[in-house]
Amino acid sequence: MDFALTAAQLERYEELLDETRNRLADSGASAADKWKTAAALGFTGLCIPAEYGGSGFGALDTALCLEAFGRGCPDTGLVFAVSAHLLAGAVAVRDFGSERLRRELLPSLASGDLTAANAITEDDAGSDTSRLAVTARRSDTGYVIDGEKSFVSNGPTAGVLVTYASTAPDGGFLGNSAFAVPSELPGVHLGEPFTKMGLEGCLAGRVGFHDCLVPEDYLLGAEGQGSAIFAHAMTWERACLFAGYIGMMDDQLDRCVAHARRRRQFGRPIARFQAVSHRIATMKQRLESARLLVYRACWLIDRDHSEQAAAAALSKVTVSEAAVANSLDAVQIFGSEGYLVEGGVERYLRDSVPTRLFSGTTEIQRDIIAREMGL
């Protein structure tokens, strides 16, 4: 078992980290300009095949790049937005779209000219996606989609919506289908952005479909395959997106160590107090445990291993819990300074809390892990 990254992987990581720090440090830049910069650095096309303009990376290399992105970018919302675009959006098109659809959409997704959003959550369908109220009924030329999605990350700016709808209400697992819906189609309504606790760099809102005629070519996979497509995309997202949080925690830990060395109380650096040094050591322990589980999940995806879904669920839970716990510790270490928005320490916590909710709640991940164990 080899735990070492290759020289090429390490070099790519350092280059992306430096470029991200240099080009995305300006907090005053507009969201559109930040997105363009992230796209220019290649983040919007990491795992899209080279023939469509992407980098053609597998899961592990994609995760390593997103880790550098998360470490170097002070806007974790942007990291999340790009990752969701790539992993919940482009991956579904890449692996289940027709060749014609891939050639139509993937080049623009890779370049970042087209933003993808994953539209599955509804008012009464969050963790339980087996009973979607949004429907897709057959017409002479395709499908007519009706209904409303309640929370769509990237929704207000989406150019294409990977949308899940019920095509057979009594069909259970086989009752849902997936579509790549261009947002310019008549009947698509993109709602206004929500005001959220954190991840401000990723706009989210409601999306409505009103007698929206979607040509049959925009069906992903076969009719009734939507649940399987969603599970596939979520495995990629749960493994790779959370690498961005590994990078965020690296940045957070660096700041805590530097602060503990610099801050003095009772005539000595607070790093000399065991209560502080042990807290930071525990942060390091959580971070490195989470990193190994992320890398393992990605390694299994790259080998199409049967354990990949459970491994992704395990890594997602571990990263989520580590990110929240480490962020609380960071605030404690910085004290009153950590509570101030100006210092930028409290934003780690605001951006970490939703990790326990998106891509499937912590409780759902534990269900997946338990099923893998035969429980």
SULQUIJO-V725427 format. One line per field, one symbol per residue. ss: DSSP state (@ for helix, = for strand, . for the rest). burial: + if it has 9 or more other C-alpha atoms within 8 Angstrom, else -. A space follows every 10 residues. Layout:
# SULQUIJO-V725427
ss: ???
burial: ???
This chain:
# SULQUIJO-V725427
ss: ......@@@@ @@@@@@@@@@ @@@....... @@@@@@@@@@ ..@@@....@ @@......@@ @@@@@@@@@@ @@...@@@@@ @@@@@@@@@@ @@@@@@..@@ @@@@@@@@@@ @....====. .=..=..... ....====.. .========= ===.@@@..= ======.... .@@@@===== ==.....=== .......... ...======= =====@@@== .....@@@@@ @@@@@@@@@@ @.@@@@@@@@ @@@@@@@@@@ @@.==..==@ @@.@@@@@@@ @@@@@@@@@@ @@@@@@@@@@ @@.....@@@ @@@@@@@@@@ @@@@@@@@@@ @@@@.@@@@. @@@..@@@@@ @@@@@@.... .@@@@@@@@@ @@...
burial: --------++ -+++-+++++ +--++----- ---++++++- +++++++++- -++++++-++ ++++++++++ ++++++++++ ++++++++++ ++++-+++-- +++-++++++ ++-+++++++ ++--+---++ ++++++---- -+++++++++ ++++++-+++ +++++++++- -+-+++++++ +-+-+-++-+ +-+----++- ++++++++++ -++++--+++ +-+++++-++ -+++++++++ ++++++++++ +++--++-++ +--+----++ +----++-++ --++-++-++ +-++++++++ ++-----+++ ++++++++++ ++++++++++ +-++--++++ +-++++++++ +++++++--+ ++-+++-+++ -----
